[in-house]
Amino acid sequence: MNLFWILLIAGLVLVLILVYNDRVLMPQRAKKGVEKLLRQIREGKIKPRHFDKSIIFDEDGVVISDDKSGERSAHIIWSEVVRVIAYKRDLFNVDQICVFLSRSDETGMEVQEDLNNWTNFITSLPEHLPNCKRAESWLEDVTLPAFAANVTELYSRPNNLSQIKGAK
């Protein structure tokens, strides 16, 4: 048998091994890993990550608060909000989902996904801003594709002056 046929057969065997690894072994390992992680969470061995700042909101508005000092770094009143956009910030190896609550003068407040209470905040937006898109309808649009800004408007007040001007 000449060298060509030996290399060809060896290459085909290698391809078959790689395909088997990708299609069978890796999914089995991943499934076991996820099952172990979920079991540890259920048993209380793994606690959710806690960040240093939290989103605090009520019927009046939203505040970003430092959990250690109690200092409030940003705030906005719901009645001031004329527009809400969601987008992603590329942080080199990960993306950070953000929501910007804008006033009519285009100042506002940015809320990031790495703040405590993020999930409650984004799911509660429609309660505080009527006609705001629900998280399940926009979150995937913002997250995919990765590393793209994917700017998505979630809410715009009908009498928003920026709409009249034809602004963003």
NURO-198923 format. One record per residue: residue in three letters; residue number from 1; x, y, z of N, C-alpha, C in turn. Coordinates in steps of 0.001 Angstrom, whole numbers, always signed. Layout:
# residues N
(r "ALA",NUM,(X,Y,Z),(X,Y,Z),(X,Y,Z))
...
END
This chain:
# residues 168
(r "MET",1,(+852,-1169,+0),(+0,+0,+0),(+899,+1233,+0))
(r "ASN",2,(+597,+2153,-883),(+1477,+3316,-924),(+1071,+4376,+109))
(r "LEU",3,(+1930,+5339,+311),(+1780,+6370,+1338),(+485,+7170,+1179))
(r "PHE",4,(+68,+7436,-45),(-1155,+8196,-306),(-2359,+7532,+342))
(r "TRP",5,(-2530,+6242,+149),(-3690,+5521,+679),(-3643,+5438,+2203))
(r "ILE",6,(-2454,+5283,+2755),(-2314,+5236,+4215),(-2728,+6570,+4820))
(r "LEU",7,(-2250,+7668,+4227),(-2614,+9008,+4718),(-4103,+9290,+4536))
(r "LEU",8,(-4672,+8858,+3422),(-6091,+9057,+3168),(-6945,+8317,+4198))
(r "ILE",9,(-6608,+7076,+4465),(-7357,+6273,+5451),(-7188,+6874,+6848))
(r "ALA",10,(-5967,+7264,+7197),(-5720,+7880,+8508),(-6521,+9180,+8637))
(r "GLY",11,(-6568,+9970,+7594),(-7345,+11217,+7604),(-8829,+10956,+7787))
(r "LEU",12,(-9374,+9959,+7103),(-10789,+9619,+7234),(-11112,+9130,+8643))
(r "VAL",13,(-10214,+8313,+9215),(-10412,+7833,+10589),(-10414,+9020,+11552))
(r "LEU",14,(-9490,+9961,+11365),(-9424,+11146,+12209),(-10702,+11974,+12096))
(r "VAL",15,(-11205,+12164,+10900),(-12452,+12912,+10695),(-13603,+12212,+11409))
(r "LEU",16,(-13700,+10904,+11301),(-14766,+10154,+11969),(-14672,+10297,+13492))
(r "ILE",17,(-13459,+10249,+14024),(-13276,+10420,+15470),(-13714,+11819,+15894))
(r "LEU",18,(-13330,+12844,+15144),(-13702,+14227,+15476),(-15217,+14435,+15401))
(r "VAL",19,(-15853,+13878,+14380),(-17306,+14000,+14252),(-17996,+13299,+15418))
(r "TYR",20,(-17544,+12109,+15773),(-18116,+11366,+16903),(-17957,+12176,+18195))
(r "ASN",21,(-16800,+12771,+18384),(-16564,+13595,+19570),(-17526,+14787,+19605))
(r "ASP",22,(-17657,+15494,+18471),(-18519,+16684,+18417),(-20003,+16351,+18536))
(r "ARG",23,(-20426,+15252,+17924),(-21856,+14925,+17858),(-22356,+14066,+19011))
(r "VAL",24,(-21462,+13308,+19665),(-21901,+12377,+20705),(-21279,+12700,+22061))
(r "LEU",25,(-19965,+12697,+22127),(-19298,+12828,+23423),(-19473,+14211,+24053))
(r "MET",26,(-19247,+15269,+23284),(-19354,+16628,+23837),(-20779,+16943,+24331))
(r "PRO",27,(-21832,+16633,+23577),(-23179,+16879,+24103),(-23472,+16096,+25381))
(r "GLN",28,(-22978,+14859,+25480),(-23186,+14075,+26704),(-22497,+14738,+27896))
(r "ARG",29,(-21248,+15195,+27700),(-20516,+15877,+28777),(-21213,+17177,+29166))
(r "ALA",30,(-21674,+17919,+28183),(-22351,+19191,+28470),(-23636,+18951,+29248))
(r "LYS",31,(-24399,+17952,+28851),(-25646,+17633,+29553),(-25373,+17252,+30997))
(r "LYS",32,(-24364,+16435,+31229),(-24015,+16046,+32594),(-23569,+17255,+33413))
(r "GLY",33,(-22816,+18149,+32777),(-22357,+19351,+33470),(-23508,+20263,+33865))
(r "VAL",34,(-24470,+20442,+32962),(-25639,+21277,+33258),(-26483,+20638,+34350))
(r "GLU",35,(-26681,+19321,+34276),(-27448,+18624,+35317),(-26782,+18776,+36681))
(r "LYS",36,(-25457,+18667,+36732),(-24719,+18830,+37991),(-24876,+20254,+38518))
(r "LEU",37,(-24760,+21247,+37640),(-24904,+22644,+38038),(-26304,+22931,+38585))
(r "LEU",38,(-27327,+22442,+37896),(-28704,+22644,+38355),(-28948,+21961,+39700))
(r "ARG",39,(-28386,+20770,+39869),(-28521,+20060,+41146),(-27863,+20866,+42269))
(r "GLN",40,(-26687,+21413,+42024),(-25994,+22207,+43034),(-26764,+23480,+43374))
(r "ILE",41,(-27393,+24090,+42384),(-28206,+25287,+42642),(-29413,+24917,+43495))
(r "ARG",42,(-30108,+23812,+43129),(-31272,+23363,+43900),(-30912,+23023,+45340))
(r "GLU",43,(-29724,+22442,+45535),(-29279,+22054,+46871),(-28713,+23235,+47665))
(r "GLY",44,(-28629,+24394,+47044),(-28122,+25572,+47726),(-26608,+25641,+47831))
(r "LYS",45,(-25902,+24793,+47101),(-24438,+24801,+47145),(-23858,+25950,+46323))
(r "ILE",46,(-24611,+26421,+45342),(-24190,+27552,+44515),(-25230,+28649,+44679))
(r "LYS",47,(-24773,+29817,+45027),(-25662,+30959,+45200),(-25498,+31900,+44011))
(r "PRO",48,(-26563,+32612,+43637),(-26448,+33560,+42524),(-25389,+34622,+42836))
(r "ARG",49,(-24706,+35072,+41803),(-23682,+36098,+41955),(-24323,+37397,+42422))
(r "HIS",50,(-23666,+38056,+43350),(-24183,+39318,+43860),(-23252,+40438,+43416))
(r "PHE",51,(-23810,+41451,+42820),(-23043,+42596,+42360),(-23091,+43691,+43424))
(r "ASP",52,(-22294,+44718,+43244),(-22192,+45779,+44245),(-23303,+46817,+44166))
(r "LYS",53,(-24002,+46867,+43038),(-25055,+47875,+42867),(-26365,+47204,+42482))
(r "SER",54,(-27459,+47861,+42849),(-28791,+47319,+42580),(-29675,+48347,+41896))
(r "ILE",55,(-30632,+47829,+41132),(-31685,+48652,+40549),(-32835,+48630,+41541))
(r "ILE",56,(-33243,+49797,+41987),(-34393,+49904,+42889),(-35450,+50700,+42147))
(r "PHE",57,(-36649,+50152,+42076),(-37714,+50865,+41375),(-39030,+50645,+42096))
(r "ASP",58,(-39908,+51620,+41951),(-41256,+51538,+42505),(-42179,+52315,+41586))
(r "GLU",59,(-43356,+52670,+42076),(-44316,+53369,+41216),(-43866,+54777,+40850))
(r "ASP",60,(-42869,+55316,+41558),(-42394,+56674,+41268),(-41277,+56709,+40227))
(r "GLY",61,(-40331,+55791,+40315),(-39202,+55838,+39400),(-38169,+54771,+39665))
(r "VAL",62,(-36958,+55022,+39152),(-35856,+54056,+39202),(-34628,+54724,+39807))
(r "VAL",63,(-33903,+53965,+40625),(-32685,+54454,+41261),(-31629,+53356,+41166))
(r "ILE",64,(-30373,+53752,+40945),(-29249,+52824,+41052),(-28606,+53104,+42404))
(r "SER",65,(-28482,+52065,+43215),(-27988,+52233,+44576),(-26788,+51325,+44837))
(r "ASP",66,(-25774,+51875,+45509),(-24617,+51095,+45934),(-25040,+50277,+47147))
(r "ASP",67,(-24905,+48960,+47077),(-25385,+48088,+48152),(-24603,+48253,+49452))
(r "LYS",68,(-23352,+48647,+49373),(-22535,+48788,+50579),(-22755,+50135,+51258))
(r "SER",69,(-22675,+51213,+50477),(-22766,+52553,+51077),(-24187,+53103,+51100))
(r "GLY",70,(-25056,+52560,+50250),(-26411,+53088,+50144),(-26493,+54327,+49270))
(r "GLU",71,(-25354,+54766,+48742),(-25317,+55959,+47891),(-26070,+55705,+46593))
(r "ARG",72,(-26829,+56683,+46185),(-27613,+56576,+44944),(-26906,+57346,+43839))
(r "SER",73,(-26549,+56640,+42780),(-25745,+57255,+41726),(-26556,+57793,+40556))
(r "ALA",74,(-27730,+57277,+40344),(-28558,+57731,+39226),(-30023,+57514,+39577))
(r "HIS",75,(-30871,+58358,+39016),(-32307,+58190,+39240),(-33085,+58849,+38105))
(r "ILE",76,(-34296,+58366,+37924),(-35214,+58958,+36954),(-36631,+58659,+37415))
(r "ILE",77,(-37514,+59611,+37187),(-38933,+59457,+37533),(-39651,+58937,+36289))
(r "TRP",78,(-40561,+57975,+36479),(-41265,+57366,+35329),(-41906,+58416,+34441))
(r "SER",79,(-42506,+59461,+35038),(-43196,+60474,+34231),(-42232,+61270,+33354))
(r "GLU",80,(-40930,+61236,+33652),(-39930,+61929,+32834),(-39523,+61110,+31608))
(r "VAL",81,(-39747,+59826,+31646),(-39258,+58925,+30594),(-40097,+59112,+29329))
(r "VAL",82,(-39409,+59485,+28234),(-40102,+59635,+26957),(-39700,+58561,+25947))
(r "ARG",83,(-38576,+57898,+26234),(-38101,+56859,+25310),(-37237,+55864,+26069))
(r "VAL",84,(-37341,+54593,+25678),(-36508,+53542,+26265),(-35921,+52732,+25117))
(r "ILE",85,(-34601,+52573,+25146),(-33951,+51727,+24150),(-33107,+50676,+24863))
(r "ALA",86,(-32989,+49522,+24236),(-32123,+48451,+24721),(-31037,+48247,+23681))
(r "TYR",87,(-29864,+47888,+24137),(-28739,+47676,+23240),(-27691,+46852,+23960))
(r "LYS",88,(-26660,+46471,+23202),(-25550,+45729,+23786),(-24283,+46535,+23652))
(r "ARG",89,(-23456,+46423,+24659),(-22127,+47021,+24640),(-21122,+45873,+24509))
(r "ASP",90,(-20211,+46003,+23547),(-19181,+44988,+23328),(-18053,+45221,+24325))
(r "LEU",91,(-17858,+44278,+25257),(-16803,+44382,+26258),(-15657,+43425,+25940))
(r "PHE",92,(-15338,+43313,+24690),(-14268,+42497,+24132),(-14606,+41016,+24120))
(r "ASN",93,(-14653,+40363,+25286),(-14928,+38924,+25269),(-16355,+38580,+25671))
(r "VAL",94,(-17136,+39554,+26109),(-18549,+39354,+26431),(-19327,+40588,+25994))
(r "ASP",95,(-20622,+40446,+25959),(-21515,+41573,+25699),(-22210,+41949,+26997))
(r "GLN",96,(-22583,+43218,+27113),(-23349,+43682,+28267),(-24644,+44295,+27732))
(r "ILE",97,(-25784,+43760,+28165),(-27073,+44286,+27741),(-27391,+45507,+28608))
(r "CYS",98,(-27830,+46572,+27954),(-28147,+47821,+28644),(-29520,+48304,+28214))
(r "VAL",99,(-30151,+49051,+29111),(-31402,+49737,+28803),(-31197,+51204,+29160))
(r "PHE",100,(-31524,+52100,+28231),(-31388,+53528,+28490),(-32777,+54157,+28569))
(r "LEU",101,(-33043,+54804,+29695),(-34295,+55520,+29921),(-34008,+56987,+29644))
(r "SER",102,(-34671,+57548,+28642),(-34355,+58897,+28180),(-35436,+59908,+28545))
(r "ARG",103,(-34979,+61101,+28950),(-35873,+62234,+29177),(-36028,+62994,+27860))
(r "SER",104,(-36907,+63983,+27829),(-37140,+64745,+26600),(-35915,+65556,+26182))
(r "ASP",105,(-35044,+65926,+27138),(-33829,+66663,+26782),(-32673,+65719,+26410))
(r "GLU",106,(-32973,+64434,+26249),(-32055,+63372,+25853),(-31040,+63007,+26936))
(r "THR",107,(-31183,+63539,+28151),(-30424,+63015,+29276),(-31194,+61806,+29766))
(r "GLY",108,(-30598,+61052,+30635),(-31330,+59894,+31133),(-30478,+59026,+32013))
(r "MET",109,(-30802,+57757,+31997),(-30178,+56820,+32908),(-29984,+55487,+32202))
(r "GLU",110,(-28773,+54938,+32324),(-28485,+53629,+31759),(-28531,+52588,+32872))
(r "VAL",111,(-29167,+51464,+32567),(-29262,+50349,+33497),(-28649,+49142,+32794))
(r "GLN",112,(-27703,+48461,+33466),(-27014,+47338,+32853),(-27445,+46018,+33483))
(r "GLU",113,(-27270,+44964,+32716),(-27684,+43634,+33158),(-26894,+43101,+34337))
(r "ASP",114,(-25741,+43699,+34632),(-24953,+43188,+35756),(-25304,+43859,+37079))
(r "LEU",115,(-26398,+44588,+37112),(-26903,+45165,+38359),(-27892,+44190,+38994))
(r "ASN",116,(-27877,+44126,+40315),(-28841,+43284,+41021),(-30250,+43778,+40707))
(r "ASN",117,(-31181,+42857,+40605),(-32596,+43133,+40344),(-32887,+43423,+38870))
(r "TRP",118,(-31932,+43127,+37982),(-32083,+43370,+36544),(-33323,+42671,+35975))
(r "THR",119,(-33457,+41378,+36250),(-34564,+40615,+35671),(-35911,+41176,+36113))
(r "ASN",120,(-36057,+41492,+37387),(-37307,+42093,+37863),(-37553,+43432,+37187))
(r "PHE",121,(-36497,+44206,+36996),(-36627,+45516,+36360),(-37136,+45390,+34924))
(r "ILE",122,(-36469,+44560,+34104),(-36872,+44499,+32693),(-38248,+43867,+32517))
(r "THR",123,(-38636,+42952,+33405),(-39973,+42364,+33277),(-41053,+43304,+33799))
(r "SER",124,(-40685,+44275,+34627),(-41663,+45215,+35186),(-41819,+46489,+34371))
(r "LEU",125,(-40983,+46704,+33372),(-41083,+47936,+32580),(-42499,+48207,+32038))
(r "PRO",126,(-43187,+47223,+31452),(-44530,+47507,+30924),(-45539,+47939,+31997))
(r "GLU",127,(-45309,+47558,+33249),(-46203,+47982,+34326),(-46072,+49476,+34607))
(r "HIS",128,(-44878,+50007,+34417),(-44613,+51407,+34723),(-44676,+52301,+33492))
(r "LEU",129,(-44466,+51716,+32315),(-44521,+52461,+31058),(-45488,+51736,+30123))
(r "PRO",130,(-46760,+52129,+30124),(-47750,+51447,+29277),(-47284,+51399,+27811))
(r "ASN",131,(-47517,+50298,+27164),(-47125,+50032,+25777),(-45633,+49774,+25599))
(r "CYS",132,(-44887,+49653,+26687),(-43477,+49257,+26593),(-43439,+47779,+26218))
(r "LYS",133,(-42509,+47417,+25346),(-42385,+46020,+24930),(-42011,+45145,+26119))
(r "ARG",134,(-42563,+43948,+26128),(-42236,+42977,+27173),(-40860,+42365,+26887))
(r "ALA",135,(-40158,+41998,+27942),(-38793,+41469,+27809),(-38728,+40280,+26858))
(r "GLU",136,(-39713,+39395,+26926),(-39663,+38217,+26065),(-39772,+38564,+24580))
(r "SER",137,(-40263,+39763,+24257),(-40386,+40136,+22849),(-39156,+40869,+22310))
(r "TRP",138,(-38274,+41358,+23169),(-37107,+42100,+22675),(-35759,+41531,+23087))
(r "LEU",139,(-35708,+40730,+24116),(-34426,+40289,+24654),(-33591,+39505,+23634))
(r "GLU",140,(-34223,+38608,+22904),(-33477,+37832,+21908),(-32986,+38725,+20776))
(r "ASP",141,(-33799,+39712,+20375),(-33379,+40631,+19308),(-32134,+41416,+19706))
(r "VAL",142,(-32025,+41744,+20983),(-30871,+42501,+21459),(-29658,+41584,+21646))
(r "THR",143,(-29875,+40368,+22108),(-28742,+39484,+22401),(-28128,+38849,+21156))
(r "LEU",144,(-28905,+38662,+20098),(-28377,+38001,+18898),(-28414,+38934,+17700))
(r "PRO",145,(-27402,+38969,+16893),(-26155,+38232,+16998),(-25228,+38848,+18042))
(r "ALA",146,(-24281,+38054,+18490),(-23324,+38502,+19504),(-22435,+39612,+18950))
(r "PHE",147,(-21980,+40461,+19846),(-21011,+41520,+19579),(-21503,+42574,+18579))
(r "ALA",148,(-22808,+42682,+18410),(-23405,+43757,+17623),(-24275,+44565,+18576))
(r "ALA",149,(-24395,+45864,+18355),(-25136,+46736,+19277),(-26617,+46363,+19350))
(r "ASN",150,(-27229,+46020,+18216),(-28630,+45588,+18159),(-29574,+46545,+18899))
(r "VAL",151,(-29458,+47824,+18613),(-30285,+48839,+19267),(-31754,+48577,+18946))
(r "THR",152,(-32579,+48517,+19998),(-34002,+48205,+19854),(-34808,+49169,+20707))
(r "GLU",153,(-35776,+49833,+20091),(-36640,+50735,+20856),(-37704,+49914,+21580))
(r "LEU",154,(-37808,+50148,+22886),(-38778,+49424,+23702),(-40014,+50258,+23984))
(r "TYR",155,(-39830,+51572,+24006),(-40923,+52454,+24398),(-40668,+53844,+23846))
(r "SER",156,(-41726,+54487,+23424),(-41646,+55879,+23017),(-42974,+56534,+23369))
(r "ARG",157,(-42900,+57604,+24130),(-44103,+58323,+24529),(-44685,+58999,+23294))
(r "PRO",158,(-45984,+58903,+23065),(-46592,+59457,+21854),(-46309,+60940,+21632))
(r "ASN",159,(-46207,+61737,+22685),(-45965,+63169,+22503),(-44488,+63522,+22628))
(r "ASN",160,(-43610,+62534,+22383),(-42176,+62722,+22460),(-41720,+63732,+21407))
(r "LEU",161,(-41085,+64809,+21816),(-40633,+65852,+20900),(-39605,+65339,+19900))
(r "SER",162,(-38805,+64363,+20286),(-37794,+63842,+19366),(-38441,+63134,+18182))
(r "GLN",163,(-39661,+62632,+18351),(-40368,+62013,+17219),(-40761,+63085,+16217))
(r "ILE",164,(-41186,+64254,+16717),(-41582,+65336,+15827),(-40394,+65847,+15035))
(r "LYS",165,(-39231,+65945,+15686),(-38021,+66413,+15037),(-37453,+65368,+14073))
(r "GLY",166,(-37943,+64141,+14168),(-37428,+63068,+13333),(-36100,+62538,+13848))
(r "ALA",167,(-35848,+62732,+15128),(-34591,+62252,+15712),(-34624,+60751,+15864))
(r "LYS",168,(-33480,+60221,+16251),(-33283,+58782,+16410),(-34417,+58106,+17102))
END
